[in-house]
Amino acid sequence: MKFDEKLKAFSQGKWFILFLIIVPSCLLMAVDKQAMVIQAPQIRNEFHFSIVEMTEIIAASTWAYAFFQLPAGMLCERFGSMLMLAIACLTWSFFVLLIPFSSTIIGFLAFRFMMGFGQSPDWIASIMIIHKKFQTEQKGKANSILLSALYLGTVIGGPISLWITAHSRWEDSFFVFGVLGIFLSLFIFLVWRKSRPDIDLPSQGKEIQETAPSVPGYRRILRSSQVISIGLSYFFVVGIQSFFNTLLPMYLIDVRHMSLVSMGWIASLPFLFLYVSVVVNGVISDYIIKKTKSPWYARVPMGVAGLSGGAIFLFSALSTTETWPMMTCLCMSLFMVGLAQVSVWSSIHDISPIGSGRITGWTQFLGNLAGGVVPVICSFIARYGSGWNEVRYLIVASGVCGVVAFLFIRPQHPITYDSLNNESITIS
């Protein structure tokens, strides 16, 4: 069998696509996210940025990523998830390579913004591929693998960046990640070119796609209270998680007075617990749905527990003055957030037999909006308000609001074309 034929044959396998395309791209772009956070104290000192300015630089890519989620969902549905994943990886890699050439806050903000713009289709494309290729009983596991790649990248991003910096300069870590991203994007383009159009079709066959009604627009999809609720739930999940993604390194140095090396390991350690959480809870979620035949039991209780526990443990971490209790609470906070993450993304598959790209885009828009806005609010409170202690109450408020929103999700009632056309929320 020729190479082209082998490549096409392999690319039709769902596990091939998951482990050799989706997971590596997600892992690489997550490594860079943590790299920027870990490098923030050095960049801040070198260019004399304030904590608010540095937070804005880190959050700039998240703002752009959030803003372009809605059009990215439509683009993935229009041009195909695999092609858009390749474009996202290539565009992101190009602007990562430009980061070291920044020397002003405007330059950092511009390149970080363009990174978020380029990356915006990646998660939607990944979720759409899982939605098309995996059966209901496997989607929790597939989602947990995708989430684990995201958080494994965050775990190893800090130590890798610190290792590169220790042997050269902080700029070189971005050169390494950018070059790797270009090679990966070229591989994805190759797989897409050899496998289209079959790679973007559901596993049930071409006939289903050809006879299905057109995908409803955002105005019709947002008639569903479930779609609104799942987006709001994710907003508050990411609101809690954003403290770890953006502010934790600066908090450990400014408040806990830790060294750069100690900070790098402590800031990365909670993400190891998040990684373990999504792997374990993805399997548990699939087990529950097989035993109970009820998506509600497999999703909602875990989501509520995750939001509650994530907020409570983070509040406790910011309240204690001892290092080891703080580390324990930080790790447990992200472990609980992992429950909520698995529940949110599994619920999206449950409720969205239609318009998965747009529902994912809506959810990603609100989640990344929280990732960009909440850290900036927290940094303003820390600098101009009553200090870091007041940030705790914002975290608790996020947990409470997230729990309320999650209780309105009913994954046992998927959205249909008829329910949207009749403006009814769900079907029984």
ROKE-921365 format. One line per field, with one value per residue (C-alpha): residue number from 1; z negated, y negated, x; residue in three letters. Coordinates in nm, 2 decimals. Layout:
N
resi = c(NUM,...)
w = c(Z,...)
v = c(Y,...)
u = c(X,...)
resn = c(ALA,...)
***
This chain:
428
resi = c(1,2,3,4,5,6,7,8,9,10,11,12,13,14,15,16,17,18,19,20,21,22,23,24,25,26,27,28,29,30,31,32,33,34,35,36,37,38,39,40,41,42,43,44,45,46,47,48,49,50,51,52,53,54,55,56,57,58,59,60,61,62,63,64,65,66,67,68,69,70,71,72,73,74,75,76,77,78,79,80,81,82,83,84,85,86,87,88,89,90,91,92,93,94,95,96,97,98,99,100,101,102,103,104,105,106,107,108,109,110,111,112,113,114,115,116,117,118,119,120,121,122,123,124,125,126,127,128,129,130,131,132,133,134,135,136,137,138,139,140,141,142,143,144,145,146,147,148,149,150,151,152,153,154,155,156,157,158,159,160,161,162,163,164,165,166,167,168,169,170,171,172,173,174,175,176,177,178,179,180,181,182,183,184,185,186,187,188,189,190,191,192,193,194,195,196,197,198,199,200,201,202,203,204,205,206,207,208,209,210,211,212,213,214,215,216,217,218,219,220,221,222,223,224,225,226,227,228,229,230,231,232,233,234,235,236,237,238,239,240,241,242,243,244,245,246,247,248,249,250,251,252,253,254,255,256,257,258,259,260,261,262,263,264,265,266,267,268,269,270,271,272,273,274,275,276,277,278,279,280,281,282,283,284,285,286,287,288,289,290,291,292,293,294,295,296,297,298,299,300,301,302,303,304,305,306,307,308,309,310,311,312,313,314,315,316,317,318,319,320,321,322,323,324,325,326,327,328,329,330,331,332,333,334,335,336,337,338,339,340,341,342,343,344,345,346,347,348,349,350,351,352,353,354,355,356,357,358,359,360,361,362,363,364,365,366,367,368,369,370,371,372,373,374,375,376,377,378,379,380,381,382,383,384,385,386,387,388,389,390,391,392,393,394,395,396,397,398,399,400,401,402,403,404,405,406,407,408,409,410,411,412,413,414,415,416,417,418,419,420,421,422,423,424,425,426,427,428)
w = c(0.00,0.10,-0.16,-0.05,-0.07,-0.42,-0.54,-0.41,-0.57,-0.91,-0.90,-0.90,-1.24,-1.53,-1.77,-1.50,-1.47,-1.84,-1.95,-1.65,-1.55,-1.82,-2.13,-2.00,-1.88,-2.21,-2.41,-2.23,-2.25,-2.62,-2.68,-2.55,-2.77,-3.08,-2.94,-2.91,-3.27,-3.40,-3.21,-3.32,-3.62,-3.41,-3.13,-3.38,-3.54,-3.21,-3.06,-3.39,-3.34,-3.63,-3.76,-3.58,-3.25,-3.27,-3.34,-3.04,-2.82,-2.94,-2.90,-2.55,-2.37,-2.58,-2.49,-2.12,-2.16,-2.32,-2.08,-1.77,-1.91,-1.75,-1.40,-1.45,-1.51,-1.18,-0.99,-1.13,-1.01,-0.67,-0.58,-0.80,-1.14,-1.02,-0.78,-1.04,-1.30,-1.07,-0.99,-1.36,-1.45,-1.17,-1.25,-1.62,-1.56,-1.34,-1.61,-1.88,-1.69,-1.69,-2.07,-2.14,-1.91,-2.13,-2.34,-2.43,-2.59,-2.25,-2.08,-2.34,-2.33,-1.95,-1.91,-2.20,-2.05,-1.71,-1.88,-2.03,-1.69,-1.51,-1.77,-1.80,-1.59,-1.76,-2.04,-1.84,-1.57,-1.82,-1.99,-1.65,-1.54,-1.87,-1.83,-1.48,-1.53,-1.88,-2.01,-2.32,-2.55,-2.44,-2.43,-2.80,-2.77,-2.44,-2.61,-2.91,-2.68,-2.50,-2.84,-2.97,-2.68,-2.76,-3.12,-3.07,-2.85,-3.13,-3.37,-3.16,-3.01,-3.32,-3.38,-3.01,-2.98,-3.29,-3.17,-2.83,-3.01,-3.24,-2.95,-2.72,-2.72,-2.79,-2.42,-2.31,-2.46,-2.22,-1.92,-2.01,-2.05,-1.73,-1.52,-1.66,-1.58,-1.22,-1.16,-1.33,-1.13,-0.81,-0.92,-0.98,-0.64,-0.48,-0.66,-0.56,-0.20,-0.16,-0.34,-0.25,-0.23,-0.43,-0.74,-0.81,-0.78,-1.06,-1.12,-1.02,-0.65,-0.39,-0.34,-0.69,-0.61,-0.27,-0.39,-0.72,-0.74,-0.74,-1.07,-1.26,-1.33,-1.67,-1.71,-1.69,-1.90,-2.18,-2.21,-2.42,-2.79,-2.80,-2.56,-2.77,-3.09,-2.97,-2.85,-3.18,-3.37,-3.17,-3.23,-3.60,-3.57,-3.38,-3.61,-3.90,-3.68,-3.55,-3.88,-3.82,-3.45,-3.49,-3.85,-4.06,-3.96,-4.04,-4.36,-4.48,-4.42,-4.54,-4.84,-4.93,-4.83,-4.66,-4.43,-4.05,-4.05,-4.35,-4.20,-3.87,-4.03,-4.27,-3.99,-3.77,-4.03,-4.06,-3.69,-3.74,-3.97,-3.70,-3.45,-3.67,-3.74,-3.38,-3.30,-3.60,-3.58,-3.21,-3.27,-3.57,-3.37,-3.09,-3.35,-3.52,-3.19,-3.10,-3.43,-3.47,-3.11,-3.23,-3.11,-3.40,-3.67,-3.47,-3.42,-3.65,-4.00,-3.90,-3.76,-4.08,-4.30,-4.08,-4.09,-4.46,-4.55,-4.32,-4.47,-4.84,-4.81,-4.63,-4.89,-5.16,-4.97,-4.97,-5.33,-5.49,-5.57,-5.56,-5.25,-5.26,-5.33,-5.06,-4.81,-4.91,-4.87,-4.53,-4.40,-4.53,-4.38,-4.03,-4.09,-4.16,-3.86,-3.65,-3.74,-3.61,-3.29,-3.20,-3.28,-3.07,-2.76,-2.79,-2.83,-2.51,-2.32,-2.49,-2.42,-2.07,-1.80,-1.58,-1.56,-1.76,-1.62,-1.72,-2.06,-2.13,-2.00,-2.23,-2.53,-2.44,-2.39,-2.74,-2.90,-2.74,-2.81,-3.18,-3.13,-3.00,-3.22,-3.57,-3.61,-3.51,-3.77,-4.03,-3.95,-3.99,-4.32,-4.43,-4.34,-4.39,-4.62,-4.95,-4.84,-4.75,-5.03,-4.87,-4.56,-4.76,-4.76,-4.38,-4.36,-4.59,-4.39,-4.07,-4.24,-4.36,-4.02,-3.84,-4.05,-3.99,-3.61,-3.60,-3.76,-3.45,-3.22,-3.13,-2.92,-2.90,-2.68,-2.36,-2.14,-1.81,-1.50,-1.59,-1.94,-1.81,-1.53,-1.78,-2.04,-2.29,-2.50,-2.50,-2.42,-2.65)
v = c(0.00,-0.34,-0.61,-0.83,-0.53,-0.44,-0.80,-0.81,-0.48,-0.58,-0.92,-0.76,-0.61,-0.82,-0.72,-0.82,-1.16,-1.20,-1.10,-1.21,-1.54,-1.68,-1.59,-1.72,-2.05,-2.10,-2.00,-2.24,-2.55,-2.48,-2.46,-2.81,-2.94,-2.83,-2.95,-3.31,-3.30,-3.16,-3.40,-3.70,-3.80,-3.81,-4.00,-4.23,-4.32,-4.36,-4.60,-4.76,-4.67,-4.70,-4.40,-4.54,-4.58,-4.24,-4.09,-4.27,-4.13,-3.77,-3.82,-3.98,-3.64,-3.52,-3.83,-3.78,-3.40,-3.47,-3.74,-3.52,-3.21,-3.29,-3.34,-3.05,-2.81,-2.91,-2.88,-2.53,-2.43,-2.59,-2.48,-2.17,-2.12,-1.96,-2.24,-2.51,-2.32,-2.33,-2.70,-2.77,-2.59,-2.76,-3.11,-3.07,-2.95,-3.25,-3.50,-3.30,-3.34,-3.72,-3.75,-3.77,-4.07,-4.28,-4.55,-4.77,-4.70,-4.78,-4.52,-4.25,-4.33,-4.32,-3.99,-3.83,-3.94,-3.80,-3.47,-3.44,-3.54,-3.27,-3.00,-3.07,-2.77,-2.51,-2.39,-2.42,-2.21,-1.95,-1.92,-1.89,-1.61,-1.42,-1.49,-1.34,-1.04,-0.91,-0.74,-0.87,-0.61,-0.71,-1.09,-1.14,-0.95,-1.13,-1.46,-1.37,-1.28,-1.62,-1.80,-1.60,-1.71,-2.07,-2.04,-1.82,-2.10,-2.34,-2.11,-2.07,-2.42,-2.59,-2.35,-2.34,-2.71,-2.75,-2.49,-2.66,-3.00,-2.86,-2.74,-3.04,-3.32,-3.35,-3.44,-3.10,-2.92,-3.10,-3.02,-2.65,-2.64,-2.84,-2.61,-2.30,-2.45,-2.51,-2.15,-2.02,-2.24,-2.12,-1.76,-1.84,-2.00,-1.69,-1.46,-1.69,-1.71,-1.34,-1.26,-1.52,-1.52,-1.20,-1.32,-1.59,-1.36,-1.18,-0.82,-0.72,-0.81,-1.08,-1.04,-1.18,-1.50,-1.54,-1.50,-1.70,-2.05,-2.35,-2.44,-2.70,-3.04,-3.18,-3.36,-3.04,-2.83,-3.09,-3.04,-2.74,-2.81,-2.51,-2.67,-2.99,-2.80,-2.59,-2.90,-3.07,-2.76,-2.76,-3.13,-3.07,-2.75,-2.95,-3.24,-3.02,-2.86,-3.19,-3.27,-2.98,-3.05,-3.42,-3.55,-3.26,-3.31,-3.68,-3.61,-3.36,-3.61,-3.93,-3.79,-3.46,-3.60,-3.28,-3.24,-3.20,-2.83,-2.75,-2.96,-2.77,-2.43,-2.54,-2.72,-2.41,-2.14,-2.21,-2.15,-1.80,-1.74,-1.90,-1.66,-1.35,-1.48,-1.51,-1.16,-0.99,-1.17,-1.12,-0.74,-0.78,-0.98,-0.72,-0.45,-0.63,-0.68,-0.32,-0.20,-0.46,-0.53,-0.89,-1.18,-1.39,-1.16,-1.15,-1.52,-1.76,-1.63,-1.63,-1.98,-2.11,-1.94,-2.07,-2.43,-2.42,-2.25,-2.46,-2.78,-2.66,-2.52,-2.83,-3.05,-2.84,-2.86,-3.24,-3.24,-3.03,-3.17,-2.83,-2.71,-2.34,-2.39,-2.65,-2.41,-2.13,-2.36,-2.49,-2.13,-2.03,-2.34,-2.25,-1.88,-1.98,-2.22,-1.91,-1.76,-2.07,-2.08,-1.72,-1.78,-2.09,-1.95,-1.61,-1.80,-1.99,-1.67,-1.55,-1.85,-1.94,-1.69,-2.00,-2.31,-2.17,-2.41,-2.71,-2.58,-2.51,-2.86,-3.02,-2.82,-2.90,-3.27,-3.30,-3.09,-3.28,-3.61,-3.51,-3.41,-3.76,-3.97,-3.80,-3.82,-4.19,-4.26,-4.06,-4.25,-4.58,-4.47,-4.35,-4.68,-4.95,-4.78,-4.61,-4.36,-3.99,-3.89,-4.05,-3.84,-3.54,-3.67,-3.71,-3.34,-3.24,-3.44,-3.27,-2.93,-3.01,-3.16,-2.86,-2.61,-2.79,-2.80,-2.43,-2.33,-2.46,-2.22,-1.91,-1.69,-1.42,-1.65,-1.72,-2.02,-1.95,-2.15,-2.13,-2.26,-2.56,-2.63,-2.62,-2.82,-2.54,-2.48,-2.10,-1.78,-1.49)
u = c(0.00,0.14,0.20,-0.09,-0.33,-0.19,-0.23,-0.59,-0.68,-0.53,-0.69,-1.04,-0.97,-1.11,-0.83,-0.57,-0.72,-0.76,-0.41,-0.20,-0.37,-0.61,-0.40,-0.07,-0.21,-0.40,-0.09,0.14,-0.08,-0.14,0.24,0.27,-0.01,0.17,0.50,0.38,0.24,0.57,0.78,0.56,0.77,1.09,0.92,0.76,1.10,1.28,1.03,0.91,0.54,0.30,0.10,-0.21,-0.02,0.13,-0.21,-0.35,-0.07,-0.13,-0.51,-0.49,-0.48,-0.77,-0.98,-0.91,-0.98,-1.31,-1.42,-1.36,-1.53,-1.87,-1.74,-1.49,-1.79,-1.95,-1.62,-1.56,-1.91,-1.86,-1.50,-1.46,-1.31,-0.98,-0.89,-0.97,-0.76,-0.46,-0.51,-0.55,-0.22,-0.03,-0.15,-0.09,0.26,0.35,0.26,0.43,0.75,0.70,0.65,1.03,1.06,0.82,0.97,0.67,0.34,0.17,0.38,0.31,-0.06,-0.08,0.11,-0.08,-0.41,-0.32,-0.22,-0.57,-0.73,-0.53,-0.60,-0.97,-1.10,-0.88,-1.11,-1.43,-1.27,-1.15,-1.49,-1.67,-1.44,-1.51,-1.88,-1.88,-1.65,-1.73,-2.04,-2.23,-2.08,-1.72,-1.76,-1.69,-1.36,-1.27,-1.34,-1.13,-0.84,-0.87,-0.89,-0.60,-0.39,-0.48,-0.38,-0.08,0.05,-0.01,0.17,0.48,0.48,0.63,0.92,1.00,1.01,1.22,1.46,1.50,1.54,1.80,2.01,1.96,1.70,1.33,1.28,1.40,1.11,0.87,1.10,1.09,0.71,0.65,0.87,0.71,0.37,0.46,0.57,0.25,0.03,0.19,0.12,-0.24,-0.27,-0.13,-0.38,-0.66,-0.56,-0.53,-0.85,-1.11,-1.40,-1.45,-1.26,-1.52,-1.82,-2.00,-1.91,-2.27,-2.20,-2.23,-2.61,-2.68,-2.49,-2.65,-3.01,-2.97,-3.14,-2.91,-2.74,-2.95,-2.79,-2.70,-3.03,-3.22,-2.97,-2.98,-3.36,-3.26,-3.22,-2.99,-2.75,-2.75,-2.71,-2.42,-2.24,-2.29,-2.17,-1.85,-1.81,-1.79,-1.58,-1.32,-1.36,-1.23,-0.97,-0.84,-0.67,-0.44,-0.39,-0.30,-0.25,-0.10,0.27,0.25,0.06,0.32,0.61,0.44,0.25,0.43,0.78,0.88,1.18,1.13,1.22,0.99,0.71,0.74,0.69,0.42,0.22,0.24,0.16,-0.21,-0.25,-0.12,-0.42,-0.64,-0.49,-0.56,-0.91,-1.02,-0.88,-1.04,-1.37,-1.41,-1.40,-1.64,-1.88,-1.90,-1.94,-2.23,-2.41,-2.37,-2.51,-2.79,-2.87,-2.92,-2.70,-2.83,-2.68,-2.35,-2.31,-2.50,-2.40,-2.04,-2.07,-2.22,-1.97,-1.68,-1.79,-1.86,-1.54,-1.32,-1.44,-1.42,-1.07,-0.94,-1.09,-0.92,-0.58,-0.59,-0.70,-0.42,-0.07,0.11,0.27,0.17,-0.20,-0.20,-0.05,-0.29,-0.59,-0.47,-0.43,-0.77,-0.93,-0.82,-0.90,-1.26,-1.26,-1.17,-1.51,-1.69,-1.48,-1.57,-1.93,-1.96,-1.81,-1.98,-2.31,-2.25,-2.24,-2.55,-2.77,-2.63,-2.71,-2.73,-2.52,-2.24,-1.99,-2.20,-2.30,-1.93,-1.84,-2.10,-1.96,-1.60,-1.69,-1.83,-1.56,-1.27,-1.45,-1.42,-1.06,-0.98,-1.20,-1.18,-0.80,-0.80,-1.07,-0.88,-0.55,-0.73,-0.87,-0.53,-0.35,-0.62,-0.87,-0.83,-0.57,-0.55,-0.78,-1.08,-1.02,-1.15,-1.50,-1.51,-1.41,-1.69,-1.94,-1.83,-1.88,-2.23,-2.34,-2.19,-2.39,-2.71,-2.65,-2.56,-2.88,-3.07,-2.88,-3.08,-2.85,-3.12,-3.32,-3.13,-3.21,-3.38,-3.47,-3.84,-3.78,-3.59,-3.84,-4.12,-3.92,-3.96,-3.66,-3.63,-3.81,-3.89)
resn = c(MET,LYS,PHE,ASP,GLU,LYS,LEU,LYS,ALA,PHE,SER,GLN,GLY,LYS,TRP,PHE,ILE,LEU,PHE,LEU,ILE,ILE,VAL,PRO,SER,CYS,LEU,LEU,MET,ALA,VAL,ASP,LYS,GLN,ALA,MET,VAL,ILE,GLN,ALA,PRO,GLN,ILE,ARG,ASN,GLU,PHE,HIS,PHE,SER,ILE,VAL,GLU,MET,THR,GLU,ILE,ILE,ALA,ALA,SER,THR,TRP,ALA,TYR,ALA,PHE,PHE,GLN,LEU,PRO,ALA,GLY,MET,LEU,CYS,GLU,ARG,PHE,GLY,SER,MET,LEU,MET,LEU,ALA,ILE,ALA,CYS,LEU,THR,TRP,SER,PHE,PHE,VAL,LEU,LEU,ILE,PRO,PHE,SER,SER,THR,ILE,ILE,GLY,PHE,LEU,ALA,PHE,ARG,PHE,MET,MET,GLY,PHE,GLY,GLN,SER,PRO,ASP,TRP,ILE,ALA,SER,ILE,MET,ILE,ILE,HIS,LYS,LYS,PHE,GLN,THR,GLU,GLN,LYS,GLY,LYS,ALA,ASN,SER,ILE,LEU,LEU,SER,ALA,LEU,TYR,LEU,GLY,THR,VAL,ILE,GLY,GLY,PRO,ILE,SER,LEU,TRP,ILE,THR,ALA,HIS,SER,ARG,TRP,GLU,ASP,SER,PHE,PHE,VAL,PHE,GLY,VAL,LEU,GLY,ILE,PHE,LEU,SER,LEU,PHE,ILE,PHE,LEU,VAL,TRP,ARG,LYS,SER,ARG,PRO,ASP,ILE,ASP,LEU,PRO,SER,GLN,GLY,LYS,GLU,ILE,GLN,GLU,THR,ALA,PRO,SER,VAL,PRO,GLY,TYR,ARG,ARG,ILE,LEU,ARG,SER,SER,GLN,VAL,ILE,SER,ILE,GLY,LEU,SER,TYR,PHE,PHE,VAL,VAL,GLY,ILE,GLN,SER,PHE,PHE,ASN,THR,LEU,LEU,PRO,MET,TYR,LEU,ILE,ASP,VAL,ARG,HIS,MET,SER,LEU,VAL,SER,MET,GLY,TRP,ILE,ALA,SER,LEU,PRO,PHE,LEU,PHE,LEU,TYR,VAL,SER,VAL,VAL,VAL,ASN,GLY,VAL,ILE,SER,ASP,TYR,ILE,ILE,LYS,LYS,THR,LYS,SER,PRO,TRP,TYR,ALA,ARG,VAL,PRO,MET,GLY,VAL,ALA,GLY,LEU,SER,GLY,GLY,ALA,ILE,PHE,LEU,PHE,SER,ALA,LEU,SER,THR,THR,GLU,THR,TRP,PRO,MET,MET,THR,CYS,LEU,CYS,MET,SER,LEU,PHE,MET,VAL,GLY,LEU,ALA,GLN,VAL,SER,VAL,TRP,SER,SER,ILE,HIS,ASP,ILE,SER,PRO,ILE,GLY,SER,GLY,ARG,ILE,THR,GLY,TRP,THR,GLN,PHE,LEU,GLY,ASN,LEU,ALA,GLY,GLY,VAL,VAL,PRO,VAL,ILE,CYS,SER,PHE,ILE,ALA,ARG,TYR,GLY,SER,GLY,TRP,ASN,GLU,VAL,ARG,TYR,LEU,ILE,VAL,ALA,SER,GLY,VAL,CYS,GLY,VAL,VAL,ALA,PHE,LEU,PHE,ILE,ARG,PRO,GLN,HIS,PRO,ILE,THR,TYR,ASP,SER,LEU,ASN,ASN,GLU,SER,ILE,THR,ILE,SER)
***
